[in-house]
Structures are given as structure tokens and as C-alpha cells.
Amino acid sequence: MRFGVVLLLVLLRPCAASAQAKPLQGFDAYVTRSMAAWQVPGLAVAIVRNDSVVLAKGYGVRTLGKPDPVDTHTLFAIGSASKAFTAMTVAMLVDQGKVKWDDRATTYLPELQLYDAYATHELTVRDLLTHRSGLTAADLMLFAEHMTRDSVLHQVRYVKPTYSFRSHFGYSNLMYLAAGQLSARVTSTSWDSVMSRMIFTPLGMTSSNTSVTMLEHLPNVATPHAEIDDTVRTIPYFNLDAIAPAGSINSNVLDMAQWVRFQLAGGKVAGKSLIDTAAFDETHTPQTIVPLEGFWKTVIQGTHLFNYGMGWMLHDYKGRLVVQHGGNIDGMSALVAMMPEEKTGIVILSNLDQNDLTYALMYRVFDGYLKQPPKDWSAIFLAASRNSEAEAKAERQKQERQRVPGTSPSLPLERYAGTYTDTLNGDAVVRREARGLVFQYGSLVGDLAHWHYDTFRLIWRQRRLGKGFVTFSLDAGGKIDALNVVDLAEFRRKPEVADTTPGDQPVSKHTGSRQ
């Protein structure tokens, strides 16, 4: 009997060892199948385990309809996964004694003001990195390509807070812009230079850069894609230079694998520390409680606690700490995720915006290394995504039913044309073209189609943005005095400059301003 038991154990041992040694078994087929379900044109993955890159691979194509394949060198935008890089440079400056976490932000950025004077006075360096300033997204300013980083930062004083100071998690790209400008100010250089000198170069991230303007002549770059009118289409790259520290890094999975190795090694490269343990650990330490609701309730699975560190989302999964941050900008979705206790990390870069396949692959890999039964996370998240789309469609249909037929604008269309201004966002222009009214703000352009009364349907020419509404209001004299881009911003009409040229008088050839 004993011999039989021993023989059984011997026979079983190789099977157990084989299962343990193949946590990625079937992963390639799963990625390919899931990409087809999500209609993701191209994707690249790198997996780090025990300081080794155990998988680095590209799938699909860089551009839909073209044969060029995605490989490990293909550059993608990583979006808000850039925030962890900005936070790390600040941590390095803390380690060097040039910055303190709990110093007032105005110590380093004296011009920085929030809408509330108390919040301005109390705002710390730590607050810039932990989404607790009370601000949330000021979405229109993301498209202010005509503004410099300092000028965008100046406008922060006009952003009305969503929450009271430090009372609630409020995701703010503007505070990460401030953190990046702080690192630039302290080092007397630019955030881009800080990133190159303090992270890209020492980590060997030789292909990474900080602006889409650097991509034009590079040979291996993924094209952004979005689903427009139920069809996946290519769209232009989104220029984020004005708020670059919040999300403008472009990289590939080989470079990003070095970032993951650095994180899993506690701030070391090839055994050499680039940052003190205490300063590094602060970035992985819970700072702000994140409500587990909406999108997060879908993709954060099996957790007891959900927090934000500095550039990282922090939660548990199957008893292990997860440190992760996604990135979503126009046409691209990315995810960097790690289980530090397992010395395991993954990078997923894709060229379709707002797709949660990134999180599905994260769980698939984590389950493999935690010896969990395989689960079709892709199907689960895809069902949730389609449900959200159905709800959004129902809301649009509700708006359609609220339209009042048979109405006309109060005034001739040319009377709506002019320049409109907002203290926060600056100027927007409405102009009369042959086919109707056109709205423009920075790089954003949209056609205005009459909806009802003085409300117009705003149809963005950047089709990925979809549609919205613009409502004009009249003053007591029956003239247009304001427009409201619903859910984005309200602009007041600028007075027209009076023509002071004397009638029938010749203009001197010497008239004009001096250069």
C-alpha cells in the first residue's frame, strides 16, 4: 500500500511542477481571441517575473488596414501611466533634500493659486500627487494647445473645486501638471529634461519620449484608433504638451519593462539605488481613499480596500498588494500593474481608446502566477462595457425625445458669430461658414446644427469626441451675450471693437504700430 502511495505521489509531482512552471500557458491564444472580441487593432505585452522579462511580444497591427505588425519596439502613448513617472521624479528630489513632501506647494511655485485662498495656503507637494486638492478634471483645457504649461497653471486659480479641500478623491490632471512644473522649477530645467535625465537614461529607456511631436519621423509607431459610429477608425494623435506631466509619455514594452523592474526592485537598477527606500516607498503608500464606484467597481475585482498612492492605484487581489495605473488618451489604452510581493509585473499597451482588455489581461496574468483557475476576464469586462454603451445610447435617445420640433433660432445665424471668452478657458470663436455655424476652441472644431430654440447640436470634427450641445442666451436687448457648451464651459461674448476709422478719410501710409 505504501509503495502505491509513493508511486502515486511521484507520478503526480511532474504534473504539479508543470502547472506551476506554465502560468502563461494559452496566453497567446487568449490575447489574440480577446483582441478580436474587443476589436483592438494592435497590442504589446511585457511581463516581468523575479527581475527577468519572461515575455515581451507584439500582437496585431500598428494601423488598421495596413500590414505593419506591432512588435516589442512599437511606440504607444501610455497616457496617465505617465503620472507615476512624474511622482517618482518628485520623490527623487525629496530624497536629494531639494523638496519636502509636506512643504507648501507655493514654496516652489509661488504663482500657484487655487480658487479657494485657504486651499492655496495649505496645498502641499503631497497634495499635488494624491488627487485630494478638491479639483477634478477641467476637460476643455486639455485641448488648449495654444497655451504653455505655465499659462495653463496660471488658469488653475479659476477652476471651481468639486469637493472641499482634502475631503474626497478627485482626479486632477492639473495638479500633476503642477507637480511636473515643480520638478522643472527646482532643477532649473524642463519637465521633459528631468524625465530624460532622472529616469529614461539611468533605466535604459532609450526609445521613450515626452511628446507626440517627436513621433512624426520615427519608423515604428502605433496609430491611435477609436470606435466611431460603431466602426473602429484611425484618429490623429492627441497633443498633450500643455499638461505633459499628467500624461504625455510615449514608450514601448521593452522600455516599460525596465520601469517595472525598477519599481519591483524598490528603486534599484542593476543593484544600484537611484532613490532612498523611504522616499520610494512613499509613492506606494496609500494616501487617499478612492470610492469603489462607477468604472472602478467594474475593473477592481475582489478588493477590500482601494486607495491612491502617488501616481499609483493601490488595492488587494487574492491576498496580494496590487500597484497599478492605467492610461487612456484619444486612441490609446495602457496599463502598468504589479504584485510586488510576487515580484511580478505586466505592461499592456494598445492602440484603441477606452478598452478594458488591459485590465482583463492583468487579471489573467496574475491568476496564472497565483495558481488560480483561469477565468475569462475579457468576456466579463466586455459584457460590462457593452452594458455601459447601451445605457449611454438610452440616454442619447432620451435627449432626442426631449427635442422640441418646429422651432427656429431667435436671430439670423450671422448674429451668433463672434468671439466668446471665459476666465478659465480663454477665448472660443463662433463663425459663420457656408454650411452653417462653426465653434472652435484651441484645436477643437465642431459644426453647430440647429436643435431647438437657441440650442445647437455640436458635432465635433474630431469624431472620436462625438456630439454635444451649445446653448446661446440673449440679453435684455435681444443680443447674444453668452454661450454654454453643455457640461464643459460657459463663455461670455466679447464686445466688438468699434470701428474708429474716420469716414471717407485716407489712411496715411505711415499709420500703424511700430515693430
C-alpha positions as CSV (number, residue, x, y, z in Angstrom):
1,M,0.0,0.0,0.0
2,R,2.8,2.4,1.0
3,F,4.6,1.7,-2.3
4,G,1.4,2.6,-4.2
5,V,1.0,5.9,-2.4
6,V,4.6,6.8,-3.1
7,L,4.3,5.8,-6.7
8,L,1.2,8.0,-7.0
9,L,3.0,11.0,-5.5
10,V,5.9,10.5,-7.9
11,L,3.5,10.4,-10.8
12,L,1.7,13.5,-9.7
13,R,4.7,15.6,-8.9
14,P,5.7,16.3,-12.5
15,C,2.2,17.4,-13.3
16,A,2.1,19.9,-10.4
17,A,5.5,21.2,-11.4
18,S,4.4,21.5,-15.0
19,A,1.3,23.5,-14.0
20,Q,3.4,25.8,-11.7
21,A,6.0,26.3,-14.5
22,K,3.4,27.3,-17.1
23,P,1.4,30.2,-15.7
24,L,1.2,31.7,-19.2
25,Q,0.0,28.6,-20.9
26,G,-2.5,29.5,-23.6
27,F,-1.8,33.2,-23.1
28,D,-1.0,34.0,-26.7
29,A,-4.2,32.4,-28.0
30,Y,-6.2,34.2,-25.3
31,V,-4.7,37.6,-26.2
32,T,-5.5,37.1,-29.9
33,R,-9.0,35.9,-29.3
34,S,-9.7,38.8,-26.9
35,M,-8.3,41.4,-29.2
36,A,-10.8,40.2,-31.9
37,A,-13.7,40.5,-29.5
38,W,-12.7,44.0,-28.4
39,Q,-11.7,45.0,-32.0
40,V,-8.3,46.1,-30.8
41,P,-6.0,46.5,-33.9
42,G,-2.7,46.2,-32.1
43,L,-1.3,45.4,-28.6
44,A,2.0,44.8,-27.0
45,V,2.7,43.0,-23.7
46,A,5.7,42.6,-21.4
47,I,5.8,40.5,-18.2
48,V,8.4,40.7,-15.6
49,R,9.0,38.0,-13.0
50,N,11.8,37.9,-10.5
51,D,13.6,40.7,-12.2
52,S,13.5,38.9,-15.6
53,V,11.5,39.8,-18.6
54,V,9.7,36.4,-19.2
55,L,7.5,37.6,-22.0
56,A,7.7,40.5,-24.5
57,K,5.6,40.3,-27.6
58,G,3.5,42.3,-30.0
59,Y,0.1,41.3,-31.4
60,G,-1.9,42.6,-34.3
61,V,-1.1,45.7,-36.5
62,R,0.0,49.3,-35.9
63,T,-2.6,50.7,-38.2
64,L,-5.9,49.1,-39.2
65,G,-5.9,48.1,-42.8
66,K,-2.1,48.1,-43.1
67,P,0.2,45.1,-42.7
68,D,2.9,46.6,-40.4
69,P,2.9,44.5,-37.3
70,V,3.1,45.6,-33.7
71,D,6.4,44.3,-32.1
72,T,8.2,44.9,-28.9
73,H,9.8,48.2,-30.3
74,T,6.4,49.8,-31.3
75,L,5.8,53.1,-29.6
76,F,2.4,53.7,-27.9
77,A,1.2,56.6,-25.8
78,I,1.0,55.5,-22.2
79,G,-1.4,58.3,-21.1
80,S,-1.9,58.7,-17.4
81,A,0.5,55.9,-16.6
82,S,2.9,58.9,-17.0
83,K,1.8,60.1,-13.6
84,A,3.9,57.6,-11.8
85,F,7.0,58.9,-13.6
86,T,6.2,62.5,-12.5
87,A,5.6,61.3,-9.0
88,M,8.9,59.4,-9.0
89,T,10.9,62.5,-10.1
90,V,9.4,64.4,-7.2
91,A,10.3,61.5,-4.8
92,M,13.9,61.6,-6.1
93,L,14.0,65.4,-5.3
94,V,12.7,64.6,-1.8
95,D,15.5,62.0,-1.5
96,Q,18.0,64.6,-2.6
97,G,16.8,67.1,0.0
98,K,15.6,69.6,-2.5
99,V,11.9,69.1,-1.8
100,K,9.9,68.1,1.2
101,W,6.6,66.2,0.9
102,D,4.7,68.4,3.3
103,D,6.1,71.8,2.3
104,R,3.6,74.1,0.9
105,A,3.4,73.9,-2.9
106,T,3.8,77.6,-3.1
107,T,7.3,77.3,-1.6
108,Y,8.4,76.1,-5.0
109,L,5.6,77.5,-7.2
110,P,4.8,80.9,-5.6
111,E,2.5,81.8,-8.5
112,L,0.3,78.7,-8.0
113,Q,-3.2,79.7,-6.7
114,L,-6.4,77.6,-6.3
115,Y,-9.9,79.1,-6.4
116,D,-10.0,78.9,-2.6
117,A,-7.5,81.0,-0.7
118,Y,-7.3,78.5,2.3
119,A,-6.6,75.7,-0.1
120,T,-3.9,77.7,-1.8
121,H,-2.2,78.3,1.6
122,E,-2.4,74.7,2.8
123,L,-1.8,72.9,-0.5
124,T,1.4,70.7,-0.1
125,V,3.7,68.9,-2.5
126,R,2.0,65.7,-1.3
127,D,-1.4,67.1,-2.2
128,L,-0.3,67.6,-5.8
129,L,0.3,63.9,-6.3
130,T,-2.6,62.4,-4.4
131,H,-5.8,63.8,-6.0
132,R,-7.2,65.4,-2.9
133,S,-7.0,69.1,-3.8
134,G,-10.8,69.2,-4.3
135,L,-10.3,69.7,-8.1
136,T,-11.4,67.3,-10.7
137,A,-11.0,67.3,-14.5
138,A,-11.1,70.7,-16.3
139,D,-11.6,68.8,-19.5
140,L,-11.7,71.6,-22.0
141,M,-8.2,72.9,-21.0
142,L,-6.7,69.5,-22.1
143,F,-7.2,70.8,-25.7
144,A,-5.5,74.2,-25.1
145,E,-2.6,73.5,-27.4
146,H,-2.1,77.2,-27.8
147,M,-1.2,77.6,-24.1
148,T,2.1,77.0,-22.4
149,R,2.3,74.9,-19.3
150,D,2.9,77.9,-17.1
151,S,-0.1,79.7,-18.6
152,V,-2.3,76.6,-18.0
153,L,-1.0,76.5,-14.4
154,H,-1.9,80.2,-14.0
155,Q,-5.5,79.4,-15.0
156,V,-5.9,76.8,-12.2
157,R,-7.0,79.7,-9.9
158,Y,-10.2,79.9,-11.9
159,V,-11.2,76.2,-11.6
160,K,-14.0,75.9,-9.1
161,P,-13.5,72.9,-6.8
162,T,-15.8,69.9,-7.0
163,Y,-15.1,68.9,-3.4
164,S,-13.8,70.7,-0.3
165,F,-10.1,70.6,0.3
166,R,-8.8,67.1,1.2
167,S,-12.3,65.7,1.7
168,H,-12.6,63.4,-1.3
169,F,-10.7,61.7,-4.1
170,G,-10.9,64.0,-7.2
171,Y,-8.8,63.0,-10.2
172,S,-6.9,66.1,-11.3
173,N,-4.6,66.3,-14.3
174,L,-3.9,70.0,-13.4
175,M,-2.3,69.1,-10.1
176,Y,0.1,66.6,-11.9
177,L,1.0,69.5,-14.3
178,A,1.8,71.5,-11.1
179,A,4.0,68.6,-9.8
180,G,5.9,68.4,-13.1
181,Q,6.4,72.2,-13.2
182,L,7.6,72.0,-9.6
183,S,10.3,69.5,-10.6
184,A,11.3,71.7,-13.5
185,R,11.5,74.7,-11.3
186,V,13.6,73.0,-8.7
187,T,16.1,71.7,-11.2
188,S,16.1,74.9,-13.4
189,T,15.2,72.9,-16.5
190,S,12.0,71.5,-18.2
191,W,9.9,68.5,-17.0
192,D,10.9,66.7,-20.3
193,S,14.6,67.1,-19.4
194,V,14.0,66.0,-15.8
195,M,12.3,62.9,-17.2
196,S,15.1,62.1,-19.6
197,R,18.0,62.7,-17.1
198,M,16.5,61.2,-13.9
199,I,14.5,58.2,-15.3
200,F,14.8,57.4,-19.0
201,T,18.6,57.5,-19.2
202,P,19.5,55.6,-16.0
203,L,16.9,53.0,-16.7
204,G,18.0,52.5,-20.3
205,M,14.6,53.6,-21.7
206,T,16.3,54.7,-24.9
207,S,13.1,54.7,-27.1
208,S,10.8,56.7,-24.7
209,N,9.9,60.4,-25.2
210,T,7.6,63.0,-23.8
211,S,5.8,64.5,-26.8
212,V,3.8,63.4,-29.9
213,T,5.9,66.0,-31.8
214,M,8.8,63.5,-31.5
215,L,6.9,60.7,-33.3
216,E,6.5,62.1,-36.8
217,H,9.6,60.7,-38.3
218,L,10.0,57.6,-36.2
219,P,9.6,54.3,-38.1
220,N,7.7,52.1,-35.6
221,V,4.8,54.0,-34.1
222,A,1.2,52.7,-33.4
223,T,-1.6,54.7,-34.8
224,P,-4.5,55.7,-32.4
225,H,-7.9,54.2,-33.1
226,A,-11.4,54.8,-31.7
227,E,-14.8,53.4,-32.3
228,I,-16.8,56.0,-34.2
229,D,-20.4,55.3,-35.4
230,D,-19.9,51.6,-34.5
231,T,-16.8,51.3,-36.6
232,V,-13.1,51.3,-35.4
233,R,-11.3,54.0,-37.3
234,T,-7.9,55.7,-37.1
235,I,-7.7,59.1,-35.4
236,P,-5.0,61.7,-35.0
237,Y,-2.5,61.6,-32.2
238,F,-3.6,63.8,-29.2
239,N,-1.1,66.5,-28.3
240,L,-0.8,66.8,-24.5
241,D,2.2,69.1,-24.4
242,A,0.4,71.8,-22.4
243,I,-0.2,69.3,-19.5
244,A,2.5,66.8,-20.3
245,P,3.4,65.7,-16.8
246,A,-0.1,64.3,-16.4
247,G,0.1,62.0,-19.4
248,S,2.3,62.7,-22.4
249,I,4.9,59.9,-22.4
250,N,5.3,57.6,-25.4
251,S,7.1,54.3,-24.9
252,N,7.3,50.6,-25.9
253,V,7.0,47.4,-23.8
254,L,10.8,46.8,-23.7
255,D,11.4,50.2,-22.2
256,M,8.4,49.9,-19.9
257,A,9.6,46.5,-18.7
258,Q,12.7,48.3,-17.3
259,W,10.4,50.7,-15.5
260,V,8.6,47.7,-13.9
261,R,11.9,46.1,-13.0
262,F,12.9,49.4,-11.3
263,Q,9.6,49.5,-9.4
264,L,9.7,45.9,-8.3
265,A,13.4,46.3,-7.2
266,G,12.4,49.2,-4.8
267,G,14.1,51.9,-6.9
268,K,17.2,50.0,-7.9
269,V,18.8,49.5,-11.3
270,A,21.3,46.6,-11.6
271,G,21.5,46.5,-7.8
272,K,22.3,50.3,-7.5
273,S,19.8,52.5,-5.7
274,L,18.6,55.6,-7.6
275,I,16.4,56.7,-4.7
276,D,16.3,56.1,-0.9
277,T,13.9,53.4,0.3
278,A,11.8,55.8,2.4
279,A,11.2,58.2,-0.5
280,F,10.5,55.4,-2.9
281,D,8.1,53.6,-0.5
282,E,6.0,56.8,-0.1
283,T,4.9,56.5,-3.7
284,H,3.5,53.0,-3.0
285,T,1.9,54.1,0.3
286,P,-1.9,54.7,0.5
287,Q,-2.6,58.5,0.6
288,T,-6.2,59.0,-0.4
289,I,-9.2,56.7,-0.2
290,V,-10.8,56.1,-3.6
291,P,-14.6,55.3,-3.7
292,L,-15.2,52.0,-5.3
293,E,-17.9,53.0,-7.7
294,G,-18.6,53.5,-11.4
295,F,-15.8,52.3,-13.6
296,W,-13.7,51.2,-10.7
297,K,-16.4,49.0,-9.3
298,T,-16.2,47.0,-12.6
299,V,-12.4,46.6,-13.1
300,I,-11.2,46.5,-9.5
301,Q,-12.1,42.9,-8.5
302,G,-12.0,41.1,-5.2
303,T,-10.6,44.0,-3.2
304,H,-11.2,45.1,0.4
305,L,-9.6,48.5,0.1
306,F,-8.9,50.9,-2.8
307,N,-6.5,53.8,-2.4
308,Y,-4.3,56.2,-4.4
309,G,-0.6,56.5,-3.6
310,M,1.5,58.8,-5.7
311,G,0.9,58.0,-9.3
312,W,-0.4,54.5,-8.4
313,M,-3.7,52.9,-7.7
314,L,-3.4,50.5,-4.7
315,H,-5.6,47.6,-3.8
316,D,-5.5,43.9,-3.0
317,Y,-6.2,40.8,-5.1
318,K,-6.3,37.3,-3.7
319,G,-4.4,38.5,-0.6
320,R,-1.7,40.3,-2.6
321,L,-1.0,44.0,-2.9
322,V,-1.6,45.4,-6.4
323,V,0.2,48.6,-7.6
324,Q,-1.2,49.7,-10.9
325,H,-2.2,52.7,-13.1
326,G,-3.9,52.8,-16.4
327,G,-3.6,55.3,-19.2
328,N,-6.3,56.4,-21.6
329,I,-6.0,59.2,-24.1
330,D,-7.5,59.6,-27.5
331,G,-6.9,56.4,-29.4
332,M,-4.7,54.6,-26.9
333,S,-5.2,52.5,-23.7
334,A,-2.3,51.3,-21.5
335,L,-1.8,49.6,-18.1
336,V,1.2,49.1,-15.8
337,A,0.5,46.7,-13.0
338,M,2.5,44.9,-10.4
339,M,2.2,42.5,-7.5
340,P,5.4,43.5,-5.6
341,E,5.1,40.6,-3.1
342,E,5.2,38.2,-6.0
343,K,7.9,40.1,-7.9
344,T,5.6,40.1,-10.9
345,G,4.6,42.9,-13.2
346,I,2.9,43.5,-16.5
347,V,2.8,46.2,-19.1
348,I,0.0,46.3,-21.7
349,L,0.0,48.9,-24.5
350,S,-2.8,49.1,-27.0
351,N,-4.0,51.3,-29.9
352,L,-7.7,51.5,-29.2
353,D,-9.0,54.0,-26.7
354,Q,-11.2,53.3,-23.7
355,N,-10.8,49.5,-23.9
356,D,-10.7,47.4,-20.7
357,L,-8.9,44.5,-22.2
358,T,-5.8,45.9,-20.5
359,Y,-7.4,45.0,-17.1
360,A,-8.6,41.6,-18.3
361,L,-5.1,40.7,-19.3
362,M,-3.8,41.9,-16.0
363,Y,-6.0,39.5,-14.1
364,R,-5.3,36.7,-16.5
365,V,-1.6,37.0,-15.8
366,F,-2.0,37.5,-12.0
367,D,-4.3,34.4,-11.9
368,G,-1.6,32.4,-13.7
369,Y,1.1,33.2,-11.2
370,L,-1.2,32.9,-8.2
371,K,-2.2,29.4,-9.4
372,Q,-5.8,30.4,-9.7
373,P,-8.2,28.6,-12.1
374,P,-8.3,30.5,-15.5
375,K,-11.2,32.9,-15.8
376,D,-12.4,34.7,-18.9
377,W,-11.9,38.3,-17.6
378,S,-12.1,39.6,-21.1
379,A,-15.7,38.3,-21.6
380,I,-16.7,39.7,-18.2
381,F,-15.4,43.2,-18.8
382,L,-16.6,43.2,-22.4
383,A,-20.1,42.5,-21.2
384,A,-19.9,45.3,-18.7
385,S,-18.6,47.7,-21.4
386,R,-21.4,46.8,-23.7
387,N,-23.9,47.4,-20.9
388,S,-22.4,50.9,-20.3
389,E,-22.7,51.6,-24.0
390,A,-26.3,50.6,-24.0
391,E,-27.0,52.9,-21.1
392,A,-25.3,55.8,-22.9
393,K,-27.3,55.0,-26.0
394,A,-30.5,55.1,-24.0
395,E,-29.5,58.5,-22.6
396,R,-29.0,59.8,-26.1
397,Q,-32.4,58.6,-27.2
398,K,-33.9,60.3,-24.2
399,Q,-32.3,63.6,-25.4
400,E,-33.8,63.0,-28.8
401,R,-37.3,62.7,-27.3
402,Q,-36.9,66.0,-25.5
403,R,-36.3,67.9,-28.7
404,V,-39.0,70.5,-29.5
405,P,-39.8,70.3,-33.2
406,G,-40.7,73.3,-35.4
407,T,-38.7,75.9,-33.6
408,S,-36.1,78.4,-35.1
409,P,-33.2,80.3,-33.8
410,S,-34.1,83.7,-32.3
411,L,-31.8,85.6,-34.7
412,P,-30.2,85.2,-38.1
413,L,-27.2,82.8,-37.9
414,E,-24.6,85.6,-38.6
415,R,-25.7,87.3,-35.4
416,Y,-24.4,84.3,-33.3
417,A,-20.9,84.6,-34.8
418,G,-18.2,86.3,-32.7
419,T,-15.6,85.8,-30.0
420,Y,-16.6,84.5,-26.6
421,T,-14.4,84.3,-23.6
422,D,-14.2,82.5,-20.2
423,T,-11.9,83.4,-17.3
424,L,-10.7,79.8,-17.0
425,N,-10.6,78.6,-20.6
426,G,-9.8,81.8,-22.5
427,D,-11.3,82.5,-25.9
428,A,-13.6,80.5,-28.2
429,V,-14.9,81.6,-31.6
430,V,-18.1,81.0,-33.4
431,R,-18.0,81.8,-37.1
432,R,-20.5,81.7,-40.0
433,E,-19.5,79.4,-42.8
434,A,-21.4,78.4,-45.9
435,R,-22.9,75.3,-44.4
436,G,-23.7,76.9,-41.0
437,L,-22.1,77.9,-37.7
438,V,-18.8,76.5,-36.5
439,F,-17.5,76.5,-33.0
440,Q,-13.7,76.5,-32.3
441,Y,-11.7,76.3,-29.1
442,G,-7.9,75.7,-29.5
443,S,-7.5,72.6,-31.6
444,L,-11.2,71.7,-31.2
445,V,-13.6,72.4,-34.0
446,G,-17.2,71.5,-34.3
447,D,-20.2,72.2,-36.5
448,L,-23.3,73.6,-35.0
449,A,-26.6,72.2,-36.3
450,H,-29.8,73.8,-35.0
451,W,-31.5,71.7,-32.4
452,H,-34.4,73.8,-31.0
453,Y,-34.8,77.4,-29.9
454,D,-31.3,78.7,-29.3
455,T,-29.7,75.3,-28.7
456,F,-27.5,73.8,-31.3
457,R,-26.2,70.2,-31.6
458,L,-22.4,70.4,-31.5
459,I,-20.9,67.8,-33.9
460,W,-17.2,67.6,-33.3
461,R,-15.0,67.3,-36.4
462,Q,-12.7,65.3,-34.1
463,R,-15.2,62.5,-34.5
464,R,-13.9,60.5,-31.6
465,L,-15.4,63.1,-29.3
466,G,-18.9,62.5,-30.5
467,K,-21.6,65.2,-30.1
468,G,-22.7,67.7,-27.5
469,F,-24.9,70.8,-27.2
470,V,-24.3,74.6,-27.3
471,T,-27.0,76.9,-25.9
472,F,-26.9,80.6,-26.6
473,S,-28.5,83.2,-24.3
474,L,-29.8,86.7,-25.1
475,D,-29.5,89.8,-23.1
476,A,-32.4,92.2,-22.4
477,G,-31.8,94.0,-25.7
478,G,-32.2,90.8,-27.7
479,K,-28.5,90.4,-28.5
480,I,-26.4,87.2,-27.9
481,D,-24.4,87.7,-24.8
482,A,-23.2,84.1,-23.8
483,L,-22.9,80.5,-24.9
484,N,-22.8,77.4,-22.8
485,V,-21.0,74.3,-24.1
486,V,-23.1,71.9,-22.0
487,D,-21.2,70.1,-19.3
488,L,-17.9,71.8,-20.4
489,A,-17.8,75.6,-20.0
490,E,-19.7,78.8,-20.3
491,F,-18.4,81.7,-22.3
492,R,-19.4,85.4,-22.4
493,R,-19.5,87.3,-25.6
494,K,-16.7,89.7,-26.1
495,P,-17.7,93.2,-27.1
496,E,-17.0,94.0,-30.7
497,V,-14.2,96.6,-31.2
498,A,-15.8,99.7,-32.6
499,D,-14.5,100.9,-35.9
500,T,-12.9,104.3,-35.1
501,T,-11.6,104.9,-38.7
502,P,-12.9,108.4,-39.8
503,G,-15.3,108.1,-42.6
504,D,-14.0,108.9,-46.1
505,Q,-10.6,109.8,-44.8
506,P,-7.5,108.5,-46.4
507,V,-5.3,106.3,-44.2
508,S,-1.7,107.6,-44.0
509,K,0.9,105.1,-45.3
510,H,2.8,105.9,-42.0
511,T,-0.1,104.7,-39.8
512,G,0.5,101.5,-37.9
513,S,2.2,100.1,-34.8
514,R,5.9,100.0,-34.5
515,Q,7.6,96.6,-34.5
